[in-house]
C-alpha cells in the first residue's frame, strides 16, 4: 500500500505512532476532502479511527472517502456548508449515527483569498469569518452532546497570519484570531466534561490551496529560504501533530494552539538576518 499520508513515498517506512493509536475512535473532519483536512483524515484512519469527512462540495469528498475505505476503516462522507448551523446539526447527527458516536472533531473547513483590506467588501470579509470562525463554532456546538458522552477531543485548524500583520489577509487573520479565542475558551468551559480543545497553526504548507493562492512562484522560494528549517511544511507534518494532539499522549494538553511551521513566523519579522 502506498503511504498513508499524501506525499509519502512508496517504501517510506516512517511511522512515528503505533498503527493502533486511535483504534475504536470515531472522527469527524470538516474540510476533510482536500488539503490538510484530507491529510489529517487519512492519518486518523491509518491509525485505526473510523472517519467521516464533510465539505461544501460533494465532488471533493468521494475520492477521499474511497481512499479512507482502502485503509480498512468505516468511512463516511456528507456534504454540508459549515456556515449553515441547521445543516451542521443534521450532518453531525448523521455522523454520530453512522459511526456510533463521535470521539474526535477536526475543524478543518476554511476559506481564503488574497485581498487588501481597502478592496475587501463586507461580504468578502463575512464569507471568510462565516466559514472559519462561525463554522468552527457551529460544529463544536452541534458535536458537544456526543463529545460529552465520549469525553472527546476537538482540534481547530488555525494559522500564524494574525501573530503579526499579514497584508491582504485581514479577513483570515480576524477569523483565525477568533478561532484561537474559541479554542482557549472552550478548553476552559468544556474541560470539566473531559473534553480537550486544542488547535494547530500550520505555516505555509506544500500542496495546499492556501499556498497555491498565497505563495505563487518566487514568493514560495523565498518562504522556503527564510524558514529556519529551509523548507515549507507538508501535510504530513500537520497530520503528525494532529495525531499527537488527538491521542492519549496529549491527555493533559488543553487550550493550546500548536504552531507547526518550522519556526517561520518567529523569523518572519526580521529586517536583517535574511540568508
Ligand atoms: N478578492 C476579493 N473578494 C473576493 C474574492 C477575491 N479573490 N473572492 C471572493 N471574494 C468576495 C466576493 O466578491 C463576495 O463579496 P461581494 O458579494 O461583495 O462581491 C464574497 O467574497 C463571497 O464570495 P463568493 O464567491 O460568493 O463566496 P463563496 O462562499 O462561494 O466562496 C470563498 C468562499 C470566498 C472563501 C472562496 O474563496 C472559496 O470558496 N475558496 C475555496 C476554499 C479555500 O479558499 N481554501 C483555502 C483555505 S486556506
Boltz pocket constraint, residues with backbone or C-beta under 6 A from the ligand:
constraints:
  - pocket:
      binder: B
      contacts: [[A, 110], [A, 111], [A, 112], [A, 113], [A, 114], [A, 115], [A, 119], [A, 120], [A, 121], [A, 122], [A, 123], [A, 124], [A, 125], [A, 127], [A, 128], [A, 131], [A, 209], [A, 210]]
      max_distance: 6.0
